[in-house]
Amino acid sequence: MLKMIKGAIVTCADKLKEEYEIKNNYLIANVNEDKILKIINEFIELQKEEIFLILEVPTNLNNEKVKNIFHKDVYYIDNISKEYAKEILNSIGLLFVNDGAGQIRIGNHVTHAEIMTDKI
């Protein structure tokens, strides 16, 4: 059984498990909540170039969906070191992983490698 994040409400969650799918040059994975930050930190360690970090949060949780468009505030930090990205994740990573509404995206412009949390 998949260990869900605290902010997730999923019907039939007992049928979900850790697994992945490769689709159109993407790897999509269900990951236990307690492994998400570890995987993101391991991705950061693999990067040889400076990276970017994007944080996305709903503009207003009470009015998040308006005319079929999800409104989000996006915070973008470019050209940061691996150490700084890890410092940010140590400070707020658990909040973003467990809230069920925010997203974290990290990548680099040279290889175009990215990792992100998402609710698909």
KOLDOPA-308511 format. One record per atom (N, C-alpha, C, O): atom name; x, z, y; residue in three letters; chain. Coordinates in nm, 3 decimals. Layout:
REM residues N
   atom        c1        c3        c2   rest   kette
     CA         X         Z         Y    ALA       A
...
END
This chain:
REM residues 120
   atom        c1        c3        c2   rest   kette
      N     0.084     0.000    -0.119    MET       A
     CA     0.000     0.000     0.000    MET       A
      C     0.088     0.000     0.125    MET       A
      O     0.191     0.068     0.130    MET       A
      N     0.048    -0.077     0.225    LEU       A
     CA     0.122    -0.088     0.350    LEU       A
      C     0.103     0.036     0.435    LEU       A
      O    -0.010     0.081     0.456    LEU       A
      N     0.212     0.093     0.483    LYS       A
     CA     0.204     0.208     0.574    LYS       A
      C     0.179     0.154     0.714    LYS       A
      O     0.267     0.096     0.777    LYS       A
      N     0.055     0.174     0.762    MET       A
     CA     0.011     0.114     0.888    MET       A
      C     0.062     0.193     1.009    MET       A
      O     0.090     0.312     1.000    MET       A
      N     0.071     0.122     1.122    ILE       A
     CA     0.103     0.189     1.248    ILE       A
      C    -0.015     0.276     1.287    ILE       A
      O    -0.128     0.253     1.243    ILE       A
      N     0.010     0.375     1.369    LYS       A
     CA    -0.095     0.470     1.406    LYS       A
      C    -0.210     0.405     1.483    LYS       A
      O    -0.324     0.451     1.472    LYS       A
      N    -0.183     0.300     1.561    GLY       A
     CA    -0.286     0.238     1.643    GLY       A
      C    -0.365     0.129     1.573    GLY       A
      O    -0.449     0.066     1.636    GLY       A
      N    -0.340     0.107     1.445    ALA       A
     CA    -0.407    -0.003     1.375    ALA       A
      C    -0.530     0.046     1.300    ALA       A
      O    -0.529     0.151     1.236    ALA       A
      N    -0.635    -0.033     1.310    ILE       A
     CA    -0.756    -0.010     1.232    ILE       A
      C    -0.782    -0.141     1.159    ILE       A
      O    -0.815    -0.242     1.220    ILE       A
      N    -0.766    -0.138     1.027    VAL       A
     CA    -0.777    -0.259     0.947    VAL       A
      C    -0.869    -0.231     0.830    VAL       A
      O    -0.852    -0.133     0.757    VAL       A
      N    -0.968    -0.318     0.812    THR       A
     CA    -1.054    -0.304     0.694    THR       A
      C    -0.974    -0.347     0.571    THR       A
      O    -0.890    -0.437     0.578    THR       A
      N    -0.999    -0.284     0.463    CYS       A
     CA    -0.931    -0.311     0.335    CYS       A
      C    -0.779    -0.292     0.345    CYS       A
      O    -0.704    -0.363     0.278    CYS       A
      N    -0.734    -0.199     0.427    ALA       A
     CA    -0.591    -0.175     0.444    ALA       A
      C    -0.525    -0.136     0.313    ALA       A
      O    -0.405    -0.158     0.294    ALA       A
      N    -0.601    -0.078     0.223    ASP       A
     CA    -0.544    -0.037     0.094    ASP       A
      C    -0.502    -0.156     0.009    ASP       A
      O    -0.429    -0.139    -0.089    ASP       A
      N    -0.545    -0.276     0.045    LYS       A
     CA    -0.507    -0.396    -0.030    LYS       A
      C    -0.383    -0.464     0.028    LYS       A
      O    -0.326    -0.555    -0.033    LYS       A
      N    -0.340    -0.420     0.147    LEU       A
     CA    -0.222    -0.478     0.210    LEU       A
      C    -0.096    -0.416     0.153    LEU       A
      O    -0.095    -0.300     0.111    LEU       A
      N     0.012    -0.495     0.152    LYS       A
     CA     0.141    -0.444     0.107    LYS       A
      C     0.252    -0.513     0.186    LYS       A
      O     0.228    -0.611     0.256    LYS       A
      N     0.372    -0.460     0.173    GLU       A
     CA     0.485    -0.525     0.238    GLU       A
      C     0.508    -0.659     0.170    GLU       A
      O     0.523    -0.667     0.048    GLU       A
      N     0.509    -0.764     0.250    GLU       A
     CA     0.534    -0.897     0.198    GLU       A
      C     0.563    -0.990     0.315    GLU       A
      O     0.545    -0.953     0.431    GLU       A
      N     0.610    -1.110     0.284    TYR       A
     CA     0.641    -1.205     0.390    TYR       A
      C     0.599    -1.345     0.350    TYR       A
      O     0.572    -1.375     0.233    TYR       A
      N     0.595    -1.430     0.451    GLU       A
     CA     0.560    -1.571     0.432    GLU       A
      C     0.648    -1.652     0.526    GLU       A
      O     0.670    -1.613     0.641    GLU       A
      N     0.698    -1.764     0.478    ILE       A
     CA     0.774    -1.855     0.564    ILE       A
      C     0.682    -1.971     0.595    ILE       A
      O     0.629    -2.037     0.505    ILE       A
      N     0.663    -1.995     0.726    LYS       A
     CA     0.565    -2.095     0.769    LYS       A
      C     0.619    -2.164     0.894    LYS       A
      O     0.642    -2.098     0.995    LYS       A
      N     0.638    -2.295     0.888    ASN       A
     CA     0.683    -2.372     1.003    ASN       A
      C     0.804    -2.312     1.073    ASN       A
      O     0.803    -2.292     1.195    ASN       A
      N     0.908    -2.284     0.997    ASN       A
     CA     1.033    -2.231     1.051    ASN       A
      C     1.020    -2.088     1.106    ASN       A
      O     1.106    -2.043     1.182    ASN       A
      N     0.914    -2.017     1.067    TYR       A
     CA     0.894    -1.878     1.107    TYR       A
      C     0.885    -1.793     0.982    TYR       A
      O     0.838    -1.838     0.878    TYR       A
      N     0.929    -1.671     0.993    LEU       A
     CA     0.910    -1.573     0.889    LEU       A
      C     0.809    -1.472     0.943    LEU       A
      O     0.834    -1.408     1.046    LEU       A
      N     0.698    -1.458     0.876    ILE       A
     CA     0.594    -1.365     0.916    ILE       A
      C     0.589    -1.257     0.808    ILE       A
      O     0.579    -1.287     0.689    ILE       A
      N     0.596    -1.129     0.850    ALA       A
     CA     0.606    -1.022     0.751    ALA       A
      C     0.514    -0.905     0.784    ALA       A
      O     0.495    -0.869     0.900    ALA       A
      N     0.458    -0.848     0.681    ASN       A
     CA     0.394    -0.717     0.688    ASN       A
      C     0.503    -0.617     0.654    ASN       A
      O     0.564    -0.624     0.547    ASN       A
      N     0.528    -0.525     0.746    VAL       A
     CA     0.636    -0.428     0.728    VAL       A
      C     0.580    -0.288     0.746    VAL       A
      O     0.500    -0.264     0.837    VAL       A
      N     0.621    -0.197     0.660    ASN       A
     CA     0.580    -0.057     0.676    ASN       A
      C     0.620    -0.006     0.813    ASN       A
      O     0.727    -0.039     0.864    ASN       A
      N     0.533     0.074     0.872    GLU       A
     CA     0.554     0.126     1.008    GLU       A
      C     0.690     0.190     1.025    GLU       A
      O     0.754     0.171     1.129    GLU       A
      N     0.735     0.265     0.927    ASP       A
     CA     0.861     0.337     0.941    ASP       A
      C     0.985     0.248     0.930    ASP       A
      O     1.096     0.296     0.948    ASP       A
      N     0.968     0.119     0.903    LYS       A
     CA     1.081     0.027     0.893    LYS       A
      C     1.090    -0.070     1.011    LYS       A
      O     1.191    -0.140     1.025    LYS       A
      N     0.988    -0.076     1.095    ILE       A
     CA     0.983    -0.178     1.201    ILE       A
      C     1.100    -0.166     1.297    ILE       A
      O     1.169    -0.265     1.321    ILE       A
      N     1.124    -0.049     1.353    LEU       A
     CA     1.235    -0.035     1.448    LEU       A
      C     1.370    -0.057     1.382    LEU       A
      O     1.462    -0.109     1.445    LEU       A
      N     1.384    -0.017     1.257    LYS       A
     CA     1.509    -0.040     1.184    LYS       A
      C     1.537    -0.191     1.173    LYS       A
      O     1.650    -0.235     1.195    LYS       A
      N     1.436    -0.268     1.140    ILE       A
     CA     1.453    -0.413     1.128    ILE       A
      C     1.488    -0.474     1.263    ILE       A
      O     1.575    -0.562     1.271    ILE       A
      N     1.421    -0.429     1.369    ILE       A
     CA     1.452    -0.482     1.502    ILE       A
      C     1.596    -0.448     1.541    ILE       A
      O     1.666    -0.533     1.595    ILE       A
      N     1.639    -0.326     1.514    ASN       A
     CA     1.776    -0.287     1.545    ASN       A
      C     1.878    -0.367     1.464    ASN       A
      O     1.985    -0.401     1.515    ASN       A
      N     1.847    -0.396     1.338    GLU       A
     CA     1.937    -0.478     1.257    GLU       A
      C     1.944    -0.621     1.311    GLU       A
      O     2.051    -0.682     1.310    GLU       A
      N     1.831    -0.674     1.357    PHE       A
     CA     1.831    -0.806     1.421    PHE       A
      C     1.922    -0.806     1.543    PHE       A
      O     2.001    -0.898     1.563    PHE       A
      N     1.910    -0.701     1.626    ILE       A
     CA     1.994    -0.691     1.746    ILE       A
      C     2.141    -0.693     1.707    ILE       A
      O     2.221    -0.762     1.771    ILE       A
      N     2.178    -0.619     1.605    GLU       A
     CA     2.318    -0.613     1.561    GLU       A
      C     2.371    -0.750     1.519    GLU       A
      O     2.490    -0.776     1.535    GLU       A
      N     2.287    -0.836     1.466    LEU       A
     CA     2.330    -0.969     1.421    LEU       A
      C     2.359    -1.065     1.536    LEU       A
      O     2.426    -1.167     1.516    LEU       A
      N     2.311    -1.035     1.655    GLN       A
     CA     2.327    -1.126     1.768    GLN       A
      C     2.469    -1.119     1.824    GLN       A
      O     2.526    -1.011     1.840    GLN       A
      N     2.525    -1.236     1.852    LYS       A
     CA     2.660    -1.244     1.907    LYS       A
      C     2.658    -1.262     2.058    LYS       A
      O     2.758    -1.235     2.126    LYS       A
      N     2.548    -1.308     2.111    GLU       A
     CA     2.534    -1.332     2.254    GLU       A
      C     2.452    -1.221     2.318    GLU       A
      O     2.390    -1.140     2.249    GLU       A
      N     2.453    -1.219     2.452    GLU       A
     CA     2.362    -1.126     2.520    GLU       A
      C     2.219    -1.166     2.486    GLU       A
      O     2.192    -1.281     2.451    GLU       A
      N     2.130    -1.071     2.495    ILE       A
     CA     1.994    -1.095     2.450    ILE       A
      C     1.894    -1.071     2.563    ILE       A
      O     1.929    -1.019     2.670    ILE       A
      N     1.771    -1.109     2.537    PHE       A
     CA     1.662    -1.077     2.629    PHE       A
      C     1.564    -0.987     2.557    PHE       A
      O     1.557    -0.985     2.435    PHE       A
      N     1.488    -0.912     2.634    LEU       A
     CA     1.387    -0.822     2.582    LEU       A
      C     1.259    -0.843     2.662    LEU       A
      O     1.262    -0.844     2.785    LEU       A
      N     1.149    -0.858     2.593    ILE       A
     CA     1.019    -0.876     2.656    ILE       A
      C     0.927    -0.767     2.605    ILE       A
      O     0.917    -0.744     2.484    ILE       A
      N     0.860    -0.700     2.696    LEU       A
     CA     0.757    -0.602     2.662    LEU       A
      C     0.625    -0.654     2.715    LEU       A
      O     0.616    -0.691     2.833    LEU       A
      N     0.524    -0.658     2.632    GLU       A
     CA     0.391    -0.703     2.674    GLU       A
      C     0.292    -0.590     2.650    GLU       A
      O     0.287    -0.531     2.542    GLU       A
      N     0.213    -0.561     2.752    VAL       A
     CA     0.110    -0.457     2.741    VAL       A
      C    -0.020    -0.511     2.798    VAL       A
      O    -0.018    -0.588     2.894    VAL       A
      N    -0.133    -0.472     2.742    PRO       A
     CA    -0.261    -0.515     2.798    PRO       A
      C    -0.274    -0.468     2.942    PRO       A
      O    -0.235    -0.357     2.976    PRO       A
      N    -0.329    -0.554     3.026    THR       A
     CA    -0.349    -0.519     3.166    THR       A
      C    -0.448    -0.404     3.179    THR       A
      O    -0.427    -0.312     3.259    THR       A
      N    -0.556    -0.409     3.102    ASN       A
     CA    -0.658    -0.305     3.109    ASN       A
      C    -0.724    -0.300     2.972    ASN       A
      O    -0.795    -0.392     2.933    ASN       A
      N    -0.701    -0.193     2.898    LEU       A
     CA    -0.755    -0.183     2.762    LEU       A
      C    -0.907    -0.190     2.759    LEU       A
      O    -0.963    -0.240     2.661    LEU       A
      N    -0.975    -0.143     2.862    ASN       A
     CA    -1.122    -0.148     2.864    ASN       A
      C    -1.176    -0.288     2.889    ASN       A
      O    -1.291    -0.317     2.859    ASN       A
      N    -1.093    -0.375     2.945    ASN       A
     CA    -1.136    -0.510     2.981    ASN       A
      C    -1.030    -0.611     2.937    ASN       A
      O    -1.001    -0.706     3.009    ASN       A
      N    -0.972    -0.589     2.818    GLU       A
     CA    -0.860    -0.670     2.773    GLU       A
      C    -0.898    -0.816     2.750    GLU       A
      O    -0.819    -0.905     2.780    GLU       A
      N    -1.016    -0.841     2.698    LYS       A
     CA    -1.056    -0.978     2.666    LYS       A
      C    -1.159    -1.026     2.768    LYS       A
      O    -1.271    -0.975     2.773    LYS       A
      N    -1.120    -1.123     2.849    VAL       A
     CA    -1.207    -1.179     2.950    VAL       A
      C    -1.207    -1.330     2.933    VAL       A
      O    -1.101    -1.393     2.940    VAL       A
      N    -1.322    -1.388     2.911    LYS       A
     CA    -1.335    -1.533     2.893    LYS       A
      C    -1.238    -1.585     2.786    LYS       A
      O    -1.173    -1.687     2.805    LYS       A
      N    -1.230    -1.513     2.674    ASN       A
     CA    -1.146    -1.552     2.561    ASN       A
      C    -0.998    -1.560     2.594    ASN       A
      O    -0.923    -1.626     2.522    ASN       A
      N    -0.955    -1.497     2.699    ILE       A
     CA    -0.813    -1.494     2.734    ILE       A
      C    -0.768    -1.348     2.735    ILE       A
      O    -0.832    -1.263     2.796    ILE       A
      N    -0.659    -1.321     2.667    PHE       A
     CA    -0.605    -1.185     2.667    PHE       A
      C    -0.510    -1.171     2.786    PHE       A
      O    -0.411    -1.244     2.796    PHE       A
      N    -0.541    -1.079     2.874    HIS       A
     CA    -0.459    -1.055     2.992    HIS       A
      C    -0.356    -0.948     2.960    HIS       A
      O    -0.390    -0.840     2.913    HIS       A
      N    -0.229    -0.981     2.985    LYS       A
     CA    -0.122    -0.887     2.956    LYS       A
      C    -0.026    -0.880     3.073    LYS       A
      O    -0.007    -0.978     3.146    LYS       A
      N     0.034    -0.763     3.090    ASP       A
     CA     0.146    -0.749     3.182    ASP       A
      C     0.271    -0.773     3.100    ASP       A
      O     0.288    -0.716     2.992    ASP       A
      N     0.360    -0.857     3.150    VAL       A
     CA     0.481    -0.894     3.079    VAL       A
      C     0.602    -0.847     3.159    VAL       A
      O     0.615    -0.875     3.278    VAL       A
      N     0.689    -0.773     3.091    TYR       A
     CA     0.813    -0.724     3.151    TYR       A
      C     0.929    -0.790     3.079    TYR       A
      O     0.943    -0.777     2.958    TYR       A
      N     1.012    -0.861     3.154    TYR       A
     CA     1.119    -0.943     3.097    TYR       A
      C     1.253    -0.896     3.150    TYR       A
      O     1.274    -0.887     3.271    TYR       A
      N     1.345    -0.865     3.059    ILE       A
     CA     1.480    -0.826     3.096    ILE       A
      C     1.575    -0.924     3.028    ILE       A
      O     1.575    -0.935     2.905    ILE       A
      N     1.655    -0.995     3.105    ASP       A
     CA     1.742    -1.100     3.052    ASP       A
      C     1.888    -1.056     3.056    ASP       A
      O     1.927    -0.970     3.135    ASP       A
      N     1.968    -1.119     2.970    ASN       A
     CA     2.113    -1.100     2.967    ASN       A
      C     2.154    -0.954     2.957    ASN       A
      O     2.233    -0.905     3.038    ASN       A
      N     2.100    -0.886     2.857    ILE       A
     CA     2.138    -0.747     2.837    ILE       A
      C     2.223    -0.734     2.710    ILE       A
      O     2.218    -0.819     2.621    ILE       A
      N     2.300    -0.629     2.706    SER       A
     CA     2.385    -0.604     2.590    SER       A
      C     2.302    -0.549     2.474    SER       A
      O     2.191    -0.501     2.493    SER       A
      N     2.359    -0.558     2.355    LYS       A
     CA     2.293    -0.500     2.238    LYS       A
      C     2.273    -0.350     2.257    LYS       A
      O     2.169    -0.295     2.221    LYS       A
      N     2.373    -0.286     2.315    GLU       A
     CA     2.366    -0.141     2.335    GLU       A
      C     2.251    -0.104     2.428    GLU       A
      O     2.179    -0.007     2.402    GLU       A
      N     2.234    -0.180     2.535    TYR       A
     CA     2.125    -0.150     2.629    TYR       A
      C     1.989    -0.174     2.565    TYR       A
      O     1.896    -0.095     2.584    TYR       A
      N     1.977    -0.282     2.487    ALA       A
     CA     1.850    -0.309     2.417    ALA       A
      C     1.817    -0.195     2.321    ALA       A
      O     1.702    -0.153     2.313    ALA       A
      N     1.916    -0.145     2.250    LYS       A
     CA     1.894    -0.034     2.157    LYS       A
      C     1.856     0.093     2.233    LYS       A
      O     1.774     0.172     2.185    LYS       A
      N     1.915     0.114     2.349    GLU       A
     CA     1.881     0.230     2.431    GLU       A
      C     1.734     0.226     2.472    GLU       A
      O     1.664     0.327     2.469    GLU       A
      N     1.687     0.107     2.512    ILE       A
     CA     1.547     0.091     2.550    ILE       A
      C     1.458     0.119     2.428    ILE       A
      O     1.358     0.190     2.439    ILE       A
      N     1.494     0.061     2.313    LEU       A
     CA     1.414     0.083     2.193    LEU       A
      C     1.412     0.230     2.151    LEU       A
      O     1.309     0.280     2.106    LEU       A
      N     1.524     0.299     2.167    ASN       A
     CA     1.527     0.442     2.135    ASN       A
      C     1.434     0.520     2.226    ASN       A
      O     1.377     0.621     2.185    ASN       A
      N     1.419     0.474     2.350    SER       A
     CA     1.335     0.546     2.447    SER       A
      C     1.186     0.519     2.426    SER       A
      O     1.105     0.612     2.427    SER       A
      N     1.148     0.393     2.408    ILE       A
     CA     1.006     0.358     2.406    ILE       A
      C     0.961     0.282     2.282    ILE       A
      O     0.843     0.248     2.270    ILE       A
      N     1.052     0.256     2.190    GLY       A
     CA     1.019     0.174     2.074    GLY       A
      C     0.906     0.228     1.990    GLY       A
      O     0.816     0.152     1.952    GLY       A
      N     0.907     0.357     1.959    LEU       A
     CA     0.800     0.414     1.876    LEU       A
      C     0.664     0.403     1.942    LEU       A
      O     0.564     0.381     1.875    LEU       A
      N     0.661     0.417     2.074    LEU       A
     CA     0.534     0.402     2.147    LEU       A
      C     0.480     0.261     2.126    LEU       A
      O     0.362     0.243     2.096    LEU       A
      N     0.567     0.160     2.143    PHE       A
     CA     0.522     0.022     2.129    PHE       A
      C     0.485    -0.012     1.985    PHE       A
      O     0.390    -0.087     1.961    PHE       A
      N     0.558     0.041     1.890    VAL       A
     CA     0.528     0.013     1.751    VAL       A
      C     0.394     0.074     1.711    VAL       A
      O     0.316     0.010     1.641    VAL       A
      N     0.366     0.195     1.755    ASN       A
     CA     0.249     0.268     1.707    ASN       A
      C     0.123     0.255     1.790    ASN       A
      O     0.017     0.295     1.744    ASN       A
      N     0.130     0.200     1.910    ASP       A
     CA     0.009     0.198     1.993    ASP       A
      C    -0.091     0.093     1.949    ASP       A
      O    -0.210     0.108     1.977    ASP       A
      N    -0.048    -0.011     1.882    GLY       A
     CA    -0.140    -0.113     1.835    GLY       A
      C    -0.181    -0.214     1.939    GLY       A
      O    -0.258    -0.305     1.909    GLY       A
      N    -0.132    -0.202     2.062    ALA       A
     CA    -0.171    -0.296     2.168    ALA       A
      C    -0.050    -0.363     2.234    ALA       A
      O    -0.061    -0.478     2.277    ALA       A
      N     0.061    -0.296     2.244    GLY       A
     CA     0.180    -0.353     2.307    GLY       A
      C     0.263    -0.432     2.208    GLY       A
      O     0.248    -0.418     2.087    GLY       A
      N     0.350    -0.516     2.262    GLN       A
     CA     0.438    -0.596     2.178    GLN       A
      C     0.580    -0.590     2.233    GLN       A
      O     0.603    -0.576     2.353    GLN       A
      N     0.675    -0.601     2.142    ILE       A
     CA     0.817    -0.610     2.175    ILE       A
      C     0.868    -0.743     2.123    ILE       A
      O     0.836    -0.783     2.011    ILE       A
      N     0.947    -0.812     2.205    ARG       A
     CA     1.011    -0.936     2.161    ARG       A
      C     1.156    -0.931     2.206    ARG       A
      O     1.186    -0.896     2.320    ARG       A
      N     1.247    -0.965     2.116    ILE       A
     CA     1.390    -0.968     2.146    ILE       A
      C     1.445    -1.099     2.091    ILE       A
      O     1.408    -1.142     1.982    ILE       A
      N     1.534    -1.161     2.167    GLY       A
     CA     1.595    -1.285     2.122    GLY       A
      C     1.715    -1.322     2.206    GLY       A
      O     1.756    -1.247     2.295    GLY       A
      N     1.770    -1.438     2.176    ASN       A
     CA     1.879    -1.490     2.259    ASN       A
      C     1.857    -1.637     2.287    ASN       A
      O     1.792    -1.707     2.210    ASN       A
      N     1.911    -1.682     2.399    HIS       A
     CA     1.889    -1.819     2.444    HIS       A
      C     1.979    -1.920     2.374    HIS       A
      O     1.950    -2.040     2.376    HIS       A
      N     2.088    -1.876     2.313    VAL       A
     CA     2.184    -1.969     2.252    VAL       A
      C     2.132    -2.019     2.117    VAL       A
      O     2.124    -2.140     2.095    VAL       A
      N     2.098    -1.927     2.027    THR       A
     CA     2.051    -1.968     1.894    THR       A
      C     1.900    -1.980     1.887    THR       A
      O     1.845    -2.034     1.791    THR       A
      N     1.832    -1.931     1.989    HIS       A
     CA     1.685    -1.929     1.994    HIS       A
      C     1.623    -1.841     1.886    HIS       A
      O     1.505    -1.854     1.854    HIS       A
      N     1.703    -1.751     1.830    ALA       A
     CA     1.651    -1.654     1.733    ALA       A
      C     1.568    -1.550     1.808    ALA       A
      O     1.607    -1.505     1.916    ALA       A
      N     1.456    -1.512     1.750    GLU       A
     CA     1.369    -1.411     1.811    GLU       A
      C     1.307    -1.326     1.702    GLU       A
      O     1.288    -1.370     1.589    GLU       A
      N     1.278    -1.204     1.740    ILE       A
     CA     1.199    -1.115     1.656    ILE       A
      C     1.095    -1.053     1.746    ILE       A
      O     1.122    -1.021     1.862    ILE       A
      N     0.976    -1.035     1.692    MET       A
     CA     0.871    -0.974     1.774    MET       A
      C     0.772    -0.898     1.687    MET       A
      O     0.754    -0.929     1.569    MET       A
      N     0.710    -0.799     1.747    THR       A
     CA     0.600    -0.731     1.681    THR       A
      C     0.473    -0.805     1.723    THR       A
      O     0.463    -0.855     1.835    THR       A
      N     0.378    -0.812     1.633    ASP       A
     CA     0.256    -0.883     1.664    ASP       A
      C     0.145    -0.832     1.573    ASP       A
      O     0.170    -0.776     1.467    ASP       A
      N     0.025    -0.854     1.617    LYS       A
     CA    -0.092    -0.820     1.539    LYS       A
      C    -0.164    -0.949     1.506    LYS       A
      O    -0.250    -0.994     1.583    LYS       A
      N    -0.131    -1.008     1.396    ILE       A
     CA    -0.190    -1.137     1.359    ILE       A
      C    -0.316    -1.116     1.281    ILE       A
      O    -0.381    -1.213     1.241    ILE       A
END
